[in-house]
Amino acid sequence: MDGKFENRTVDMSLVWELVKDSGLSFDDLLSMSDYKCKEHTVDVAVELYVKGTFEGIVLVKRGREPYRGSWALPGGHINFDEVDPSGKYLPTPYAAIREIKEETGLDVSGLAYLNRYNNWGRDTSFQRVNTAFVGQSYVDSVSDVVAGDDAVEVMIVGYDEVPSDLAFDHNRIIDHAERISCNANFRVI
């Protein structure tokens, strides 16, 4: 095996069997940077502040299935090589940061863990575990928010203006984000 695979998603249980049976090291696993974990995803309720004033939550219109054309939180799959700038292996929060940047062009600060969601049927294409975060982004203008990657459009809405039919279970995540963002005691990652 050459340690590099084509760009595709894989079943994590198969990867762990491969690692166990092949004698690959953890570093070998991380070198398979084109892998995406299809069973674990991240989503972020991004609170947008323009010149220090809260404007709302950032939503993206999905350009891919499942839920193509539906509004959702920025998010996506975790890559095996998600690391912080020092090289420390932290796949979940750094996948969240990467997905926000790819789908909205925003940098996020104050990223805080919300919850893990694994309700059967939350995703029509596959049973997934999702880790959700709430974070803040500070910009000079709403025009700094731009759709990218698989997001075809962005929308900023207040907590009381969130559409009731978001993709996946993102309405539930936003409800949790609203409750935790008002609490000064949440843990920032």
Secondary structure, DSSP 8 states (H G I E B T S, - for coil): --S---SEEE-HHHHHHHHHHHT--HHHHHT-TTEEEEEEEEEEEEEEEETTEEEEEEEEEE-SSSSTT-EE-SEEEEETT-B-TT--B-HHHHHHHHHHHHHH----EEEEEEEEE--TTSSSSS--EEEEEEEEEEES-GGG----TTEEEEEEE-GGG--TT-STTHHHHHHHHHHHHT-TT--B-
